[in-house]
Every structure is written in structure tokens, then in C-alpha cells.
């Protein structure tokens, strides 16, 4: 079942979202920037969490994958 948790960075929701992400094997964690995605991935790997390559994505990357632009006429 999809779960969307949103809130400002550093809020208690962030910790809750990370706990849920780590508990669900097929979870997708979306962040606003590529820098934040890289930082989060590196932090989780240093903590011993195994990640799938695309388990942390930017919102833009997620939208590109699901709604590719049509070719110009």
C-alpha cells in the first residue's frame, strides 16, 4: 500500500519516514535534490543498510520515469 509522508526537512517526520523506508524492502524514498539523494544513500550505506540502486530518487527523476516527455511533432 502506498504511503506518502511529507514535511519540512529535519522534522520528526523525517525520522519516521526513514524508519518506514528501512522496514519495507520495496520502498521508494523521494527527496527534492540529487545532492540530498546522494547524501541519504551514503549515510544509509555507512549505517549498514543495503539499498537497491533506484530506491532513493529525486521527485524529478521519479516523474521522468513515469511520465516521459512525448517527442515533439
C-alpha positions as CSV (number, residue, x, y, z in Angstrom):
1,X,0.0,0.0,0.0
2,X,1.5,3.4,-1.0
3,X,2.4,5.7,1.9
4,X,3.2,9.4,1.4
5,X,4.8,11.2,4.3
6,X,5.7,14.9,3.7
7,X,7.0,17.6,5.9
8,X,9.9,20.0,6.3
9,X,13.5,18.6,6.4
10,X,14.7,17.7,9.8
11,X,11.2,17.4,11.2
12,X,10.3,14.3,13.3
13,X,8.5,13.0,10.2
14,X,11.9,12.6,8.6
15,X,13.0,10.0,11.2
16,X,9.6,8.3,10.9
17,X,9.9,8.2,7.1
18,X,13.4,6.7,7.3
19,X,12.2,4.0,9.8
20,X,9.4,3.1,7.5
21,X,11.7,3.1,4.5
22,X,14.2,0.7,6.2
23,X,11.3,-1.6,7.3
24,X,9.8,-2.0,3.8
25,X,12.0,-4.0,1.3
26,X,10.4,-2.4,-1.8
27,X,10.2,1.1,-0.5
28,X,11.0,4.2,-2.6
29,X,12.3,7.3,-0.8
30,X,11.9,10.6,-2.7
31,X,13.9,13.7,-2.0
32,X,13.9,17.1,-3.7
33,X,17.5,17.2,-4.9
34,X,20.2,14.8,-6.3
35,X,22.6,16.1,-3.6
36,X,20.2,15.0,-0.9
37,X,19.6,11.6,-2.6
38,X,23.4,11.0,-2.7
39,X,23.8,12.1,0.9
40,X,21.0,10.0,2.2
41,X,22.2,6.9,0.2
42,X,25.7,7.3,1.5
43,X,24.5,7.8,5.1
44,X,22.3,4.7,5.0
45,X,25.1,2.5,3.4
46,X,27.5,3.6,6.1
47,X,24.9,2.6,8.7
48,X,24.9,-0.9,7.1
49,X,21.6,-0.6,5.2
50,X,21.5,-2.5,1.9
51,X,19.9,-0.3,-0.9
52,X,18.6,-1.1,-4.3
53,X,20.1,1.3,-6.9
54,X,16.9,3.2,-7.5
55,X,15.4,3.1,-4.0
56,X,16.2,6.7,-3.4
57,X,15.2,9.1,-6.1
58,X,14.5,12.8,-6.7
59,X,11.0,13.8,-7.3
60,X,12.0,14.9,-10.9
61,X,13.6,11.5,-11.6
62,X,10.5,9.7,-10.4
63,X,8.3,11.9,-12.6
64,X,10.6,11.4,-15.6
65,X,10.4,7.6,-15.3
66,X,6.6,7.6,-15.0
67,X,5.7,10.4,-17.4
68,X,8.4,10.7,-20.2
69,X,8.0,13.6,-22.5
70,X,6.5,12.9,-25.8
71,X,8.5,13.6,-28.9
72,X,7.9,17.0,-30.5
73,X,5.7,16.8,-33.6
